[in-house]
């Protein structure tokens, strides 16, 4: 195998593929990246039986072939090469990399022991890449990180016609986002549970093209796989075989009061007050007409903080406590200058959502987009 390629192009393809490599592979070959040249195309791929990643780039090839090399080391080398064309030659048990005055020789791994990448399932539909990346980032923040509860480490992806709904929860908060897409088959209906970390990483990095193609294995559930592909890149992930919570039953349908918050000012105030909140202690929010008072700490042997922030509040005065990290995560995910928080009681979940800006000169309340909702459980306050 012999080819020449621009350093930046090779480094980007290798770095993207290396992101999916397992930190502690079960067998040595799974730490490798497969390089395969056919004609003027180089395929850079990795697979650990759960997640696969493949990137294709144009090269000047003089000899087809394939080789398997240590992936993370290759990523470090290609990132550090000088800005010159890269010549790669694989012969026998070694692969050489020459770039300007730099030369590396790497041992290869046994190609025959490497598993075949799964085939990409049939395309289910297409979504704008920026919209997909935003939606996944807004929802994945609420996914659990405890692998002993696999149903909470995933993002529920539901398809109903031309609408996709994403949902994730760790039992203490729940994030739901809806967005439009273009299905291949009208009236398509499917529901799958996708590992949140894999989905978030793929959505964030499949932005080289304007669109992302979503592909589902037959049936769209169970032991199948989800495929995602953008320009010159594609990735697959095995779906989680677990039952997701019935999240729609958790989301309140009505509220007794609400607050409209300036996201930037409220976030800054919450961050300052939370500095004195010991681990596991709540941020106290006292809502009254026209303002909210944020408090943390309170005992004589710990720090105390208090700050007021102007808000629009409708309802009886309310004092409620939140985990400050969970509250700040939700505020960061709203992606609008103003947010609305709906309350039922101080001991029941609150729902955070975005508020669109007013376009007229009248005093009508701003329209609330219903595409993103972030439910957060309150923390019982002492006393």
N, C-alpha and C positions, 0 to 999 in steps of 0.2 A: 504494500500500500504506500503510495507516494502522492502528496498533494501540496499545493501552496495556497495560502489564504491570508487575508488581512488580519493583523493581530487583534484589532478591536472586535471584528466579527466573530473570530474564534473564541476570544475571551468571554464575550457576552453569552454565546451559546453554551459554552462549558459551565459558566457560573450559574446560568439558569437551571441547567440539568442537575448540577451538583446540589442544588438546594433540596432536591427530593431524596437524596441518598440518606440511608439510615445512619444515625450516629454510632450505633453499636450493631453492625450487621450480624445476622445469625450464622452466615457462612462468608468467608473472605471475598468470594467473587461478587457479592452484592454491594461491596464498597467500590466497585469498578464502574467506569463509564465506557460504553461501547462506542467506538468510532468506526463507521462503515461508509466507504466511498463507492458510489456507483455513478460512473460518468462524471458529470460536473457537480454532483450533489454529495455533500457530506451529512450523514445522519449522526447526531450526538444524542445518546439515549442512556437512561438508567432505569432500574426496576428492582423492587425489593419484595415482590409478591403482593404488596398492598397498593403501592403508588407507582405509576410509570410516568416518565417524562421523555419527550423526544423533540429535538430542535433540528431543523434542516437549514443548511446554508450552502451558498454557491462557492465552489473552489476550482482551482486549476489542477486537474488531476492527470497524472501520467500512468497510474497503475491502480486499478480497483483492489479492494480488499477490506478486511475488518480486523480490529484488534481491541482488546480490553485492557484498560490501564487504571491504576488507582485514581479514583475520581477527584477527591478533595485535593490531592497533591497536584493533579493536572490543572485544577482551577486556580490554585495558588501560583503555579508557574505561568500560566497564560496571562493572568492578571499583572504579573510583574515583568513581563517581557518588554523590551524597548519598542518604540513605534516604527517597526519595520515589518515587511511581509514575513510570514512564518512558513518554514518548510518542515514537513512532517514525513518521516519515513519509518515504516514498521517492517522489520525483517526478523524472522525467528522469534526469539524470546525477549526482544527489546524493541523499544520505539525511540527514535531520536527526534528532537525538536531543535531547529536552528532558526535563530532570529537575530539579524545583525551579527554582532560578535559573541552572542550568547548561544551556548549549546547545552542541551540536557539529554540524558539517556535514561529512560525509565524501563523497569522490568514490566513485562506484560503478564496478565492473569490468564488462566486457561479459558479460552472462548467456549470450548465444548461443554464446560460446566455452567455456563451462564443461561438463565431461563429465558425463554422467548417472551417478548413483550405481548400483552393481550391485544387483541384486535379492537380497533375503535368501534363501539356500537353504532347502530344506525342513527343518523342525525334526527333529533326531536324538534329543534327550532333554533332561532337566532335571537340574540339580545345585544344591544349596544354595549360595548366593552366598558365604557366609563360608568354607565348606569349599573351594570352588573357588579363592578368593583365596589361602587359606593354601597349598594344594597347588602352585599355580603359583609363588608366591614361594619355596617351598622348592626347587623344581627349577630355575627360571630362573637362580638364582645361579650354577649350574655351566655355563651356556651360554657359548660362545665369543663374542668380540667382533671377530674378524678377518673382515671381509666377503669376503676372498679365499677363505675356506673356508666357503661358505654352509651346508653340512650341519652345521657345528658351531655356527652362530648360531641354530639352531632348537630347538624343544622337540618331541620326538616324542610325539604324542598317539595312543594306541591304545585302541580300544574293543572289548571282548569281553563281550557280554551286558550285565550290570548293573555291570561294573567298568571304570573308566577308568584307564589307566596313563600317567603322564607321565615322560619321561626327557630329560636334557640332559647334554652333556659338552663340555669344551674340550680333551680329551686328557689333562689332568692330574688331573681329578676327574670323577666321574659321580654324578648325583643321580637317584633313581627314587622316585616316589610313586604309590601306588594309592589310589583312593577309589571309593565307590559312587555310582551315579546312577540315574536312572529313564529308560531308553531308550523311545522311541516305538514301536520295533519289537522284539519279543522276539528274542534271538539275534543282534542287530546286531553286525557285525564290520567294523572300519575302522581304518586307520592313516594319519596325515597328519603332515607336518612344518610347524610353525607358527613364524614369526619370533618369537624369544623376547622381544624388547623390546616388540613390539606385544601379545603375549599377556599379558605381565606388567602392562602399563599398563591394558589392558582389564579384566583380572581384578580389579585393585585399585580401579578406578573404577566398575565395574558393581555397586555395593553398595547402590543406593537401594531395591532390592526384595529379598525373601527368597530369590529363585531366579534363576538364569541359564539361559537356553535356549541350547543349542549347536545350530548348524545346519551341515550339510555339503552341499557340492555333490555331484551325482550321481557315484557311484563312490568318493567320499571320499578321493581322492588325485590326484597329478599337478598339472595346471594349475588346479585348482579353488580355491574360497575357503571359509574358515571364517567363520561368522557367530556372534556372541554378542550376546544381548539381555537386558536387565533392564528394570525399570520405567521406561518413557518414554525408554529409551536403547537404541541398537543400533549395533554396529560390525561391519565385515567386514574381513578381511585375505586377501590372496592367499597361497596356500600355497607353500612352497619346493619346487622340483622337484629334489630331491637325495636321495641314498641315505644314510640314517642308519646309524651303526655298529651292529653286532650286539652290543648292550650286554649282553644276558643271558649271553653267553659270557665277558664280562669279569668279571662279578660272582662272587667266590669262593663255592663251595658249602660249604666247611668252613674251620675255623680251628684253629690249634695253641695259641692263648692269647687271653685277652680281659681288658679292663679295664672296670670300671664307674666312671664319673666323675660327680662333682657338677658339673653344667654351669656354674653361676654362679661357684663358686670356681675351677674349672679355667680358665674363660674369663678371669677377672680376672688370674690368675697368668700365663697365656700372653700376655696383652696387656702386662703389665709387663715380662716378660722379653724380649718381641719388640721393645721400644723400642731395644735396642742391636743388633738384627739388621740388618746392612747389607742393602741391596737385593739380593735373590737368594740370601741366605744362609739356611740352615735353622734351625728351632727344634729343638733336640735334646731328645728325650724318653727318659728312662731309667726304665723300668718295673721295679719290684721288688715283692715281696709287701707290700701295704699302702700303697704310695706311688709317686709318680712325681716325678722331679726334672727340671725344665725348665731348659735352659741355652741361652745365645746368646752370640755373640762368642767371644773366646778368644785372639786374638793380642794382642801387647803394644801395638800402635798403634791398638786399637779398644776400645770399651766392652765390659764383660762383665757378665752377669747370671745369677743362679741362684735358683731358688725350688722348694720342695717342696710337694706337695699330696697329701693323703690320698686314696687310691682303693682299690677292690677290684681285685686283680690275680690272675689264675689262669694259671699257666704258668711256663716258665723265664724268668729275667730277660731283658729285651729293651731294646735301645737302637735308636731309630728317629728319623729326621729328617723334618720336614714344612715345606712352605712355610707360614709363619705366617698369611698372609692366607687361604689356602685352608682351613687348619684352623679358623680363627675363623669363616669363612663357614659351614662345616658345623655348628659348635656353635650358631651363632645360628639355624640353620634347623631344628634338631631339635625345638624347642618342647616339651621335657619337662624337669623338674628334674634328672633323671639321664639319662646317655647311656651306651651300651655301644660299645666299640671292639674289633673282632675283628681279630686279626693272624694271618698265616701265617708270614712271615719278615720281617726288617728291610728286605729289598729288594723285597718284594711289596706290593701295595695293601692298605691297611687299610679296614675298613668301619665307619662310624659310624651308629648307629641309636638311636632313642629307647627309654627304659625306663619302663614304667608304674610307678606307685607301689604298694608293697605294701599290701594291705588287711587282712591277717591279722596275728596275733602270732607266727606261726611263723617259722622261719628259711629257708623256701623262697625261692629267688631270684625276683625280680620278673619278671612276664611281659613279654616284649619284643614290642611291636607291630611288625608287619612292613610297615606301610604306607609307611614312609620309610627309605631307605637312601642313605648318602652315602659313596661310594668315593673315597679320596684316595691318590694315588701318593706314595710316600716319596721323599725327596731323599737322595742318597748323601752320607754324612757324611765329612768329611776325616779322613785317618789310618786 
